Amino acid sequence: MATINFQNVPATTVVRDMRKVETATSNVYEAIAIISKRANQISAQMKEELHSKLQEFNNDSDTLEEVFENREQIEISTFYERLPKSTLIATEEFLNGKVYHRNPEKENRGKL
């Protein structure tokens, strides 16, 4: 599983030039669909990483009296909360040409 690179990704919403977004596909809707699929992949990967880290703190014999706040667990959760959203990461990757994409329908049309 590849690690997600979130350096140089803004943590807040950024206004984008739609002409730059559509340059790779010549279709803004196709570009947004690609970004959306990549964002879903990133989100799933981040969720899996978070759950695996929090699993270490899981105790099978939890009762109401035994549940307590674990400082390390809180720090891990807040770290993931502060990360840029998956859509921002995916958009940045797409604009920097780091997302592999292809459209088999377009490829098949060229062969006919």
KETORKOL-109503 format. One line per 2 residues: number of its first residue (from 1); their letters; for each residue x, y, z of N, C-alpha, C, O. Coordinates in Angstrom, 2 decimals. Layout:
N
NUM> A> X:Y:Z:X:Y:Z:X:Y:Z:X:Y:Z  ...
END
This chain:
112
1> MA> 0.84:-1.17:0.00:0.00:0.00:0.00:0.89:1.24:0.00:1.77:1.38:0.85  0.67:2.11:-0.93:1.47:3.33:-1.05:1.03:4.34:0.00:-0.14:4.43:0.35
3> TI> 2.00:5.11:0.48:1.64:6.14:1.43:1.10:7.36:0.70:1.45:7.62:-0.45  0.27:8.07:1.38:-0.35:9.25:0.80:0.55:10.44:1.09:0.96:10.66:2.23
5> NF> 0.84:11.20:0.05:1.67:12.39:0.22:0.76:13.60:0.35:0.12:14.01:-0.63  0.69:14.17:1.54:-0.17:15.32:1.75:0.63:16.58:2.01:0.07:17.59:2.42
7> QN> 1.95:16.55:1.78:2.75:17.75:1.88:2.39:18.66:0.71:2.06:18.19:-0.37  2.46:19.95:0.94:2.16:20.97:-0.06:0.72:20.92:-0.53:0.40:21.47:-1.59
9> VP> -0.15:20.29:0.22:-1.58:20.27:-0.10:-2.25:21.25:0.85:-2.11:21.13:2.07  -2.99:22.21:0.32:-3.65:23.18:1.20:-4.70:22.49:2.07:-5.36:21.55:1.63
11> AT> -4.85:22.96:3.28:-5.79:22.36:4.22:-7.20:22.95:4.07:-8.15:22.44:4.65  -7.32:24.00:3.29:-8.62:24.63:3.10:-8.98:24.62:1.62:-8.18:24.23:0.77
13> TV> -10.18:25.05:1.32:-10.66:25.08:-0.05:-9.86:26.08:-0.87:-9.50:27.16:-0.39  -9.58:25.70:-2.12:-8.80:26.53:-3.03:-9.59:26.73:-4.31:-10.19:25.79:-4.83
15> VR> -9.59:27.94:-4.82:-10.24:28.21:-6.10:-9.35:27.66:-7.20:-8.15:27.94:-7.24  -9.93:26.88:-8.10:-9.16:26.24:-9.18:-9.59:26.80:-10.53:-10.76:27.14:-10.73
17> DM> -8.65:26.88:-11.44:-8.95:27.24:-12.82:-9.40:25.97:-13.52:-8.62:25.04:-13.70  -10.65:25.93:-13.92:-11.22:24.72:-14.51:-10.54:24.35:-15.83:-10.54:23.18:-16.21
19> RK> -9.96:25.31:-16.51:-9.24:24.98:-17.75:-8.01:24.12:-17.45:-7.65:23.26:-18.25  -7.37:24.35:-16.31:-6.23:23.52:-15.92:-6.68:22.12:-15.51:-5.98:21.14:-15.74
21> VE> -7.84:22.05:-14.90:-8.36:20.75:-14.46:-8.67:19.87:-15.65:-8.40:18.67:-15.62  -9.23:20.44:-16.71:-9.65:19.64:-17.85:-8.56:19.39:-18.89:-8.81:18.69:-19.87
23> TA> -7.36:19.93:-18.72:-6.33:19.77:-19.74:-5.92:18.32:-19.95:-5.62:17.93:-21.08  -5.91:17.51:-18.91:-5.47:16.11:-19.05:-6.49:15.26:-19.78:-6.13:14.26:-20.41
25> TS> -7.77:15.62:-19.71:-8.81:14.78:-20.29:-9.60:15.46:-21.41:-10.32:14.79:-22.14  -9.47:16.76:-21.55:-10.26:17.56:-22.49:-11.74:17.58:-22.15:-12.56:18.00:-22.96
27> NV> -12.08:17.13:-20.95:-13.47:17.11:-20.52:-13.49:17.33:-19.01:-12.98:16.50:-18.25  -14.08:18.42:-18.58:-14.06:18.75:-17.16:-14.82:17.71:-16.33:-14.42:17.41:-15.21
29> YE> -15.90:17.16:-16.87:-16.67:16.16:-16.13:-15.89:14.86:-15.95:-15.95:14.23:-14.90  -15.16:14.48:-16.96:-14.32:13.28:-16.86:-13.20:13.51:-15.85:-12.87:12.62:-15.07
31> AI> -12.62:14.71:-15.85:-11.57:15.03:-14.89:-12.09:14.98:-13.46:-11.43:14.46:-12.56  -13.28:15.53:-13.25:-13.88:15.52:-11.92:-14.20:14.08:-11.49:-14.04:13.75:-10.31
33> AI> -14.64:13.24:-12.41:-14.92:11.84:-12.09:-13.63:11.12:-11.67:-13.64:10.32:-10.74  -12.53:11.40:-12.35:-11.24:10.80:-12.02:-10.79:11.25:-10.63:-10.35:10.44:-9.82
35> IS> -10.91:12.55:-10.37:-10.53:13.09:-9.06:-11.40:12.48:-7.97:-10.91:12.16:-6.89  -12.68:12.32:-8.25:-13.60:11.74:-7.28:-13.23:10.30:-6.94:-13.24:9.91:-5.78
37> KR> -12.90:9.52:-7.95:-12.51:8.12:-7.72:-11.21:8.04:-6.92:-11.07:7.19:-6.03  -10.28:8.91:-7.23:-9.01:8.93:-6.49:-9.25:9.38:-5.04:-8.63:8.84:-4.12
39> AN> -10.13:10.34:-4.84:-10.45:10.81:-3.49:-11.05:9.67:-2.67:-10.75:9.52:-1.49  -11.90:8.86:-3.29:-12.48:7.70:-2.59:-11.40:6.70:-2.20:-11.44:6.13:-1.11
41> QI> -10.42:6.48:-3.09:-9.31:5.58:-2.78:-8.50:6.11:-1.60:-8.16:5.36:-0.68  -8.19:7.40:-1.63:-7.41:8.02:-0.56:-8.17:7.94:0.76:-7.59:7.61:1.79
43> SA> -9.45:8.24:0.72:-10.28:8.20:1.92:-10.30:6.81:2.53:-10.17:6.65:3.74  -10.47:5.80:1.70:-10.49:4.42:2.18:-9.14:4.03:2.78:-9.09:3.35:3.80
45> QM> -8.06:4.46:2.14:-6.73:4.14:2.64:-6.48:4.83:3.99:-5.93:4.22:4.90  -6.88:6.09:4.10:-6.69:6.81:5.36:-7.53:6.19:6.47:-7.08:6.09:7.61
47> KE> -8.74:5.77:6.14:-9.61:5.13:7.12:-9.01:3.82:7.60:-9.03:3.51:8.79  -8.47:3.05:6.66:-7.84:1.78:7.01:-6.62:2.00:7.92:-6.43:1.27:8.89
49> EL> -5.80:3.01:7.59:-4.63:3.32:8.42:-5.05:3.72:9.82:-4.47:3.27:10.81  -6.06:4.58:9.91:-6.54:5.05:11.22:-7.07:3.88:12.04:-6.74:3.75:13.22
51> HS> -7.88:3.03:11.44:-8.43:1.89:12.16:-7.35:0.93:12.62:-7.44:0.36:13.71  -6.33:0.73:11.79:-5.25:-0.18:12.21:-4.46:0.40:13.37:-4.02:-0.34:14.25
53> KL> -4.28:1.72:13.38:-3.56:2.35:14.50:-4.40:2.34:15.77:-3.89:2.12:16.87  -5.70:2.58:15.62:-6.57:2.58:16.79:-6.87:1.18:17.30:-7.24:1.01:18.47
55> QE> -6.71:0.18:16.46:-6.94:-1.21:16.86:-6.00:-1.63:17.98:-6.33:-2.49:18.79  -4.82:-1.02:18.03:-3.86:-1.35:19.08:-4.41:-1.03:20.46:-4.02:-1.65:21.45
57> FN> -5.33:-0.06:20.52:-5.89:0.36:21.80:-7.18:-0.37:22.15:-7.75:-0.15:23.22  -7.63:-1.23:21.26:-8.89:-1.93:21.45:-8.76:-2.93:22.59:-7.80:-3.70:22.65
59> ND> -9.72:-2.91:23.47:-9.74:-3.83:24.59:-11.05:-4.60:24.53:-12.12:-3.99:24.53  -10.99:-5.91:24.47:-12.18:-6.74:24.32:-13.08:-6.72:25.56:-14.27:-7.00:25.46
61> SD> -12.53:-6.41:26.70:-13.31:-6.46:27.94:-13.77:-5.07:28.38:-13.83:-4.78:29.58  -14.10:-4.22:27.42:-14.56:-2.87:27.75:-15.93:-2.90:28.41:-16.88:-3.49:27.88
63> TL> -16.01:-2.29:29.54:-17.30:-2.01:30.17:-17.33:-0.52:30.44:-16.33:0.17:30.24  -18.44:-0.03:30.88:-18.54:1.41:31.10:-17.53:1.90:32.14:-17.03:3.02:32.03
65> EE> -17.24:1.08:33.12:-16.29:1.48:34.16:-14.85:1.46:33.64:-14.00:2.21:34.13  -14.57:0.60:32.66:-13.20:0.42:32.21:-12.82:1.36:31.07:-11.63:1.49:30.75
67> VF> -13.78:2.02:30.46:-13.49:2.90:29.34:-12.87:4.18:29.88:-13.45:4.83:30.75  -11.73:4.53:29.37:-11.07:5.77:29.77:-10.41:6.39:28.55:-10.20:5.72:27.54
69> EN> -10.10:7.65:28.65:-9.48:8.36:27.53:-7.99:8.06:27.49:-7.28:8.27:28.47  -7.55:7.58:26.38:-6.13:7.30:26.17:-5.53:8.45:25.39:-5.97:8.75:24.28
71> RE> -4.54:9.09:25.95:-3.93:10.28:25.35:-3.36:9.99:23.96:-3.53:10.79:23.05  -2.69:8.87:23.79:-2.11:8.51:22.49:-3.20:8.32:21.44:-3.04:8.73:20.29
73> QI> -4.28:7.71:21.84:-5.40:7.48:20.93:-6.01:8.80:20.48:-6.37:8.96:19.31  -6.13:9.74:21.40:-6.66:11.06:21.07:-5.72:11.79:20.13:-6.18:12.45:19.19
75> EI> -4.42:11.70:20.35:-3.44:12.36:19.48:-3.49:11.80:18.06:-3.40:12.56:17.10  -3.62:10.49:17.93:-3.72:9.87:16.61:-4.98:10.36:15.90:-4.94:10.70:14.72
77> ST> -6.08:10.39:16.61:-7.34:10.83:16.01:-7.27:12.29:15.58:-7.73:12.63:14.49  -6.72:13.15:16.41:-6.63:14.57:16.03:-5.66:14.77:14.88:-5.87:15.68:14.07
79> FY> -4.61:13.95:14.78:-3.70:14.05:13.65:-4.45:13.80:12.34:-4.30:14.55:11.38  -5.26:12.76:12.32:-6.02:12.43:11.11:-7.10:13.46:10.82:-7.44:13.70:9.66
81> ER> -7.65:14.07:11.86:-8.66:15.12:11.66:-8.05:16.37:11.02:-8.73:17.07:10.27  -6.80:16.64:11.31:-6.13:17.84:10.79:-5.59:17.67:9.37:-5.23:18.66:8.73
83> LP> -5.52:16.46:8.89:-5.01:16.23:7.53:-5.93:16.89:6.51:-7.12:17.06:6.76  -5.38:17.26:5.36:-6.24:17.80:4.29:-7.26:16.74:3.87:-6.99:15.54:3.96
85> KS> -8.39:17.19:3.41:-9.44:16.27:2.96:-8.97:15.51:1.74:-8.13:15.98:0.97  -9.52:14.33:1.56:-9.10:13.46:0.46:-9.34:14.11:-0.90:-8.58:13.86:-1.84
87> TL> -10.38:14.92:-1.03:-10.65:15.59:-2.31:-9.56:16.59:-2.65:-9.19:16.73:-3.81  -9.03:17.29:-1.64:-7.95:18.24:-1.88:-6.67:17.51:-2.29:-5.95:17.96:-3.18
89> IA> -6.39:16.39:-1.64:-5.20:15.60:-1.98:-5.32:15.06:-3.40:-4.38:15.13:-4.18  -6.49:14.52:-3.72:-6.72:13.93:-5.05:-6.62:15.00:-6.13:-6.04:14.76:-7.19
91> TE> -7.17:16.17:-5.89:-7.10:17.26:-6.87:-5.66:17.68:-7.09:-5.25:17.89:-8.23  -4.91:17.81:-6.03:-3.50:18.20:-6.15:-2.71:17.14:-6.92:-1.91:17.48:-7.79
93> EF> -2.94:15.87:-6.62:-2.27:14.79:-7.35:-2.63:14.83:-8.83:-1.76:14.67:-9.69  -3.90:15.03:-9.14:-4.36:15.06:-10.53:-3.71:16.22:-11.28:-3.23:16.03:-12.40
95> LN> -3.69:17.40:-10.68:-3.12:18.56:-11.35:-1.61:18.44:-11.54:-1.04:19.03:-12.46  -0.96:17.67:-10.68:0.49:17.45:-10.80:0.83:16.23:-11.64:2.00:15.85:-11.74
97> GK> -0.16:15.60:-12.25:0.07:14.46:-13.12:0.48:13.19:-12.40:1.15:12.34:-12.99  0.09:13.03:-11.16:0.47:11.86:-10.38:-0.64:10.80:-10.33:-0.49:9.78:-9.65
99> VY> -1.73:11.03:-11.04:-2.84:10.08:-11.05:-2.88:9.42:-12.43:-3.03:10.09:-13.45  -2.76:8.10:-12.43:-2.86:7.36:-13.69:-4.33:7.16:-13.99:-5.10:6.73:-13.13
101> HR> -4.73:7.49:-15.21:-6.11:7.29:-15.62:-6.14:6.98:-17.11:-5.28:7.40:-17.88  -7.17:6.24:-17.47:-7.38:5.95:-18.89:-8.87:5.74:-19.09:-9.61:5.43:-18.16
103> NP> -9.30:5.93:-20.32:-10.70:5.76:-20.67:-10.78:4.70:-21.75:-10.53:5.00:-22.92  -11.13:3.45:-21.40:-11.18:2.37:-22.38:-12.17:2.65:-23.51:-11.96:2.19:-24.64
105> EK> -13.21:3.39:-23.23:-14.20:3.71:-24.26:-13.57:4.57:-25.35:-13.81:4.34:-26.54  -12.76:5.53:-24.96:-12.07:6.37:-25.95:-11.04:5.55:-26.72:-10.86:5.74:-27.92
107> EN> -10.36:4.64:-26.03:-9.35:3.81:-26.68:-10.00:2.88:-27.71:-9.44:2.68:-28.79  -11.15:2.33:-27.40:-11.85:1.42:-28.32:-12.38:2.16:-29.54:-12.41:1.60:-30.63
109> RG> -12.81:3.41:-29.36:-13.28:4.20:-30.48:-12.18:4.44:-31.50:-12.44:4.48:-32.70  -10.95:4.60:-31.03:-9.83:4.83:-31.93:-9.46:3.60:-32.75:-8.87:3.73:-33.83
111> KL> -9.80:2.42:-32.26:-9.46:1.17:-32.95:-10.47:0.82:-34.03:-10.16:0.05:-34.94  -11.67:1.36:-33.93:-12.72:1.01:-34.91:-12.49:1.64:-36.24:-13.29:1.44:-37.16
END
